[in-house]
Amino acid sequence: MANEKNAKENWFKRAWKAIKNWFRGMKSELKKVVWPNRKTITKNVIVALTVMVASGVVIWAFDQVAMLIVQTLISIGH
């Protein structure tokens, strides 16, 4: 009987119900989230920035070495 009722309902009504159910589920899941405190966020931001700077330095160093090798090879060829 429930399937017959859903089949007879307008597509927009079914879609609206699905959207409402999705938002209800999302709201209930967000209530379960344990949000980090300021100290944890600060620590994580510092770690992320440190990793980004270190990665940048490593990439820059590899670029400098590669550029030196290429320039050396070019100067040998002339």
C-alpha positions in Angstrom: 0.0 0.0 0.0 2.9 2.4 0.8 4.5 1.8 -2.6 1.2 2.6 -4.3 0.9 5.8 -2.3 4.5 6.8 -3.3 3.9 5.9 -6.9 0.8 8.2 -7.0 2.6 11.1 -5.3 3.9 13.9 -7.4 7.6 13.7 -8.3 8.2 17.1 -6.6 6.6 15.9 -3.4 8.8 12.8 -3.3 11.9 14.8 -4.1 11.1 17.4 -1.4 10.6 14.5 1.1 14.0 13.1 0.1 15.7 16.4 0.5 14.1 17.0 3.9 15.1 13.5 5.1 18.7 14.1 3.9 18.9 17.4 5.8 17.4 15.8 8.9 20.0 13.0 8.7 22.8 15.5 8.2 21.7 17.6 11.2 21.6 14.5 13.4 25.1 13.4 12.3 26.5 16.9 12.9 25.2 16.7 16.5 27.5 13.7 17.0 30.6 15.5 15.8 33.2 16.3 18.5 34.5 19.7 17.4 38.1 20.5 18.3 39.0 23.2 20.8 41.1 26.3 20.1 44.3 24.7 21.4 43.9 21.7 19.0 43.1 23.9 16.0 46.1 26.1 16.7 48.4 23.1 17.0 47.1 21.6 13.8 47.5 24.9 11.9 51.1 25.2 13.1 51.9 21.7 11.9 50.2 22.3 8.5 52.1 25.5 8.0 55.4 23.9 9.0 54.9 21.0 6.6 54.0 23.4 3.8 57.0 25.6 4.4 59.3 22.6 4.6 57.8 21.2 1.4 58.3 24.5 -0.3 62.0 24.6 0.7 62.6 21.1 -0.5 61.0 21.8 -3.9 63.0 25.0 -4.2 66.2 23.2 -3.4 65.5 20.5 -6.0 64.7 23.2 -8.5 68.0 25.0 -7.8 70.0 21.8 -8.2 68.2 20.9 -11.4 68.7 24.4 -12.8 72.4 24.2 -11.9 72.7 20.9 -13.7 71.0 22.1 -16.8 73.1 25.3 -16.9 76.3 23.2 -16.5 75.2 20.9 -19.3 74.4 23.9 -21.5 77.7 25.6 -20.8 79.6 22.4 -21.6 77.8 22.1 -24.9 78.9 25.6 -26.1 
